[in-house]
Amino acid sequence: MICLGIDTSNYTTSAALFDSSSGLLQKNGRLLTVKAGELGLRQSDAVFQHTMNLPSIIKSVFSEKNVKIDRVGVSVSPRDEEGSYMPCFMTGKGAAEMISTVTGAEIRYFSHQAGHIAAALYSADALSLLEKDFIAFHVSGGTTEAVRVTPHKEKVFSCSLVARSLDLKAGQAIDRTGNLLGLPFPSGMYLDKLSLESDRVYKIKPFVKDGNCSVSGLQNKCEKMKRDGEKDCDIAKYCIDYISQVLFEMTLSLLKKYPGHPLVYSGGVMSNTLIRQRFKDEFGAVFAAPGFSSDNAAGIAVLASL
């Protein structure tokens, strides 16, 4: 089965082509353009950029001509919950439905979050986890939450929310710190690189209760460090260490409630060097490969095949 996946998130236009027989996957994506000093896009601007990007992105994943598509998968909402909606996903939905109509390919609808989880499992060669219950963290600019994933006959798997940020999202905090330090948006990989220049060790006690966390205090602390003249690399390190400790304590809380559940981490924040290494060492957690951590359509294509 040849499956085309499409994802039009608030960060990236992406498409992927997956051959379920060979397991080969071809993907491509393009970050949406954000003006220097700004922390994101209005939905109308995101929709416009997706509309311009999609034709060339979809064309790029077809290395061979005359490929017959059996199924099209597309992300149509941020999360698997009632009322979850974001206009930018309608761009991909419209394109997928047109392709389905013209080619006769079946169409399947998924959430952006489900795509992240599937991309993590595919890239880590851990799709066998779909046969059992596990805890999946999705940590990005728009989401900081953990869901309990259970097998589902029709949807492949279903997600139920078990923990989340009560205010600022981890990716938002990273991007705001990056903006404070004059880094490009999205700031994750730049803050990651800068933090590795610091040798500071911070003892951090974030707010985590019943698995839920608060991240808003991080921005105030980083702004104070900047006013006090602390080095940019130390501010970057504090930001990363803070997010790491938040996620660490959320994980410990959930393991008490769901002992023995495997752990899967996805989303752009989880591509961070220091966070990945710590959680692999401490929990033996499954991570998306770096190229599959940030927004991409690979998981959507794999889900369509399943």
C-alpha positions in Angstrom: 0.0 0.0 0.0 1.3 3.4 -1.0 0.1 6.2 1.4 0.5 9.9 1.1 0.5 11.9 4.4 -0.1 15.6 4.7 0.4 17.9 7.7 -0.1 21.7 7.7 0.7 22.8 11.3 1.4 26.2 12.6 5.1 25.7 12.0 5.6 23.6 9.0 4.1 22.5 5.6 5.0 18.8 5.2 4.2 15.7 3.1 5.4 12.1 3.2 5.0 9.1 1.0 5.1 5.7 2.7 5.3 2.2 1.1 3.9 -0.3 3.6 5.4 -3.2 1.7 9.0 -2.1 1.8 8.7 0.2 4.8 10.4 3.0 2.9 9.4 6.5 3.6 10.1 9.7 1.8 9.3 13.0 3.5 9.8 16.7 3.0 8.8 19.9 4.8 9.2 23.6 4.9 9.2 25.8 7.9 6.7 28.7 7.7 8.5 32.1 7.5 8.2 34.2 10.6 9.5 37.8 10.7 12.6 38.5 12.8 11.6 39.4 16.4 8.1 37.8 16.1 7.0 34.7 18.0 4.7 33.1 15.5 2.1 33.7 12.8 -1.5 34.7 12.6 -3.6 31.8 11.3 -4.4 33.7 8.1 -0.7 34.1 7.3 -0.1 30.4 8.1 -2.9 29.4 5.8 -1.5 31.6 3.0 2.0 30.1 3.3 0.6 26.5 3.4 -1.3 27.2 0.2 1.8 28.4 -1.5 4.0 25.6 -0.2 1.9 22.5 -0.6 2.2 22.0 -4.4 6.0 21.9 -4.4 6.2 20.0 -1.1 3.9 17.2 -2.3 5.7 17.1 -5.7 9.0 16.6 -3.9 8.1 13.3 -2.2 7.2 11.7 -5.5 10.7 10.6 -6.8 9.1 8.3 -9.4 6.4 9.3 -11.8 3.1 7.5 -12.2 3.0 6.3 -8.5 -0.4 5.1 -7.7 -1.6 6.3 -4.3 -3.8 3.8 -2.4 -4.6 6.1 0.6 -4.3 9.7 1.7 -3.9 10.6 5.4 -4.1 14.1 6.7 -4.0 15.9 10.0 -7.2 17.9 10.6 -6.9 19.0 14.2 -4.3 19.7 16.8 -5.4 16.9 19.3 -7.7 14.0 19.6 -10.3 15.7 21.6 -13.8 17.2 21.0 -13.6 20.8 19.7 -9.9 20.7 18.9 -9.5 23.1 15.9 -7.0 25.3 14.1 -7.6 26.9 10.7 -4.2 26.0 9.3 -5.0 22.3 9.2 -7.9 23.0 6.8 -5.4 23.8 4.1 -4.0 20.2 4.2 -7.5 18.8 4.6 -8.7 20.5 1.4 -5.7 19.4 -0.6 -6.0 15.8 0.7 -9.7 15.7 -0.2 -9.0 17.0 -3.8 -6.2 14.4 -4.2 -8.6 11.6 -3.0 -11.3 12.7 -5.4 -9.0 12.8 -8.4 -7.1 9.6 -7.7 -9.8 7.5 -6.1 -7.5 6.9 -3.1 -9.2 6.4 0.2 -8.8 9.2 2.8 -8.2 9.0 6.5 -8.3 11.8 9.0 -6.0 12.1 12.1 -4.9 14.6 14.6 -1.5 16.4 14.5 -0.7 14.9 17.9 -1.4 11.3 16.7 1.0 12.0 13.8 3.7 13.0 16.2 3.3 9.8 18.2 3.3 7.6 15.2 6.4 9.4 13.7 8.2 8.8 17.0 7.3 5.1 17.0 8.2 4.6 13.3 11.6 6.4 13.6 12.5 4.4 16.7 11.4 1.1 15.2 8.9 0.8 18.0 5.5 0.4 16.2 5.0 -2.8 18.2 4.1 -0.5 21.1 0.8 0.1 19.3 -0.3 -3.3 20.6 -0.2 -2.2 24.2 -0.9 0.8 26.5 1.7 3.4 26.9 2.3 7.0 27.9 3.1 9.5 25.2 4.4 13.0 25.8 3.8 15.7 23.1 6.0 18.7 23.9 6.0 21.6 21.4 5.2 25.2 21.0 1.5 24.5 21.0 1.3 21.6 23.4 2.8 20.3 26.6 0.8 17.3 27.7 0.9 13.6 28.2 -1.7 11.2 27.0 -2.4 7.5 27.8 -2.4 5.7 24.4 -4.5 2.5 24.0 -5.0 0.3 21.0 -8.2 1.2 18.9 -9.7 -1.1 16.2 -10.7 1.7 13.9 -8.3 4.7 14.7 -5.2 2.5 15.3 -5.0 4.1 18.8 -6.9 6.4 21.0 -5.5 9.1 23.4 -6.8 10.2 26.8 -5.3 13.3 28.4 -3.5 12.4 31.7 -1.3 15.5 32.3 -0.7 19.0 30.9 0.8 22.4 31.4 -1.7 24.7 33.2 -0.3 27.8 31.5 2.6 28.4 29.2 3.7 25.6 26.9 7.3 24.4 27.0 7.9 25.3 23.4 6.5 28.8 24.0 8.9 29.3 26.9 11.8 28.2 24.8 10.8 30.5 21.9 10.3 33.5 24.3 13.7 32.8 25.8 15.2 32.6 22.4 13.6 35.9 21.4 15.0 37.4 24.6 18.5 36.3 23.5 18.0 37.5 19.9 17.8 34.0 18.4 15.7 33.1 15.3 12.2 31.6 15.6 11.5 28.8 16.3 14.4 28.9 18.7 14.7 25.3 19.9 17.8 24.2 18.0 19.6 27.5 18.5 18.9 27.5 22.3 20.0 23.9 22.4 23.4 24.7 20.8 23.9 27.8 23.0 23.1 25.9 26.2 25.9 23.4 25.5 28.4 26.3 26.0 27.4 26.6 29.6 28.9 24.6 32.5 26.4 25.8 35.1 24.4 23.3 37.1 21.1 24.5 38.4 18.9 23.0 41.1 15.3 23.7 40.0 12.0 23.0 41.8 9.2 23.6 39.4 5.5 23.5 40.2 4.1 20.0 39.4 0.9 18.7 41.0 -1.0 15.6 40.0 1.2 15.3 36.9 0.2 18.8 35.8 2.8 21.6 35.6 3.2 25.4 35.5 5.9 26.9 33.2 5.0 30.6 33.4 7.7 31.4 36.1 10.4 30.4 33.7 10.0 33.4 31.4 10.2 35.9 34.4 13.3 34.2 35.7 15.1 34.3 32.3 14.2 38.0 31.9 15.7 38.7 35.3 18.9 36.8 34.5 19.2 38.9 31.3 18.7 42.2 33.3 21.3 41.0 35.8 23.9 40.6 33.0 24.2 36.8 33.1 25.7 35.1 30.1 23.4 34.1 27.3 24.6 30.6 27.3 23.8 30.3 31.1 20.3 31.7 30.5 19.8 29.1 27.7 21.1 26.4 30.0 18.7 27.4 32.8 15.7 27.4 30.4 16.6 23.9 29.1 17.2 22.6 32.6 13.9 24.0 33.8 11.9 22.4 31.1 13.8 19.1 31.6 13.0 19.1 35.3 9.3 19.9 34.7 9.0 17.0 32.3 11.1 14.7 34.6 8.7 15.4 37.6 5.6 15.0 35.4 7.0 11.6 34.3 7.7 10.4 37.8 4.1 11.4 38.8 2.6 9.5 35.9 4.7 6.4 36.5 3.3 6.2 40.0 -0.2 6.3 38.5 0.6 4.0 35.6 3.4 1.7 36.7 5.1 -0.3 34.0 3.8 1.8 31.1 6.4 2.4 28.3 7.2 6.1 27.7 7.3 7.8 24.3 8.3 11.4 23.8 7.6 13.5 20.6 7.4 17.1 19.6 10.1 19.6 18.7 11.1 20.3 22.3 12.1 16.6 22.7 14.8 16.8 20.1 16.9 18.8 22.6 20.3 17.1 23.2 20.3 17.4 27.0 16.7 16.4 27.6 16.9 13.4 25.2 20.0 12.0 26.9 18.7 12.4 30.4 15.4 10.7 29.7 16.9 7.8 27.8 19.3 7.2 30.7 16.7 7.6 33.5 13.7 5.9 31.9 14.8 4.0 28.8 12.2 6.1 27.0 11.4 5.9 23.3 12.2 9.1 21.3 11.5 10.2 17.8 14.7 10.4 15.8 15.7 14.1 15.5 14.5 14.4 11.9 11.1 13.1 13.1 10.7 15.1 16.3 9.6 18.4 14.8 6.4 18.8 12.8 6.3 16.4 9.9 3.8 14.3 7.9 5.6 10.9 8.3 3.4 9.7 11.2 0.3 10.6 9.3 1.4 8.5 6.3 2.2 5.6 8.5 -1.1 5.9 10.3 -2.9 5.9 7.0 -1.3 2.6 6.1 -2.3 1.1 9.4 
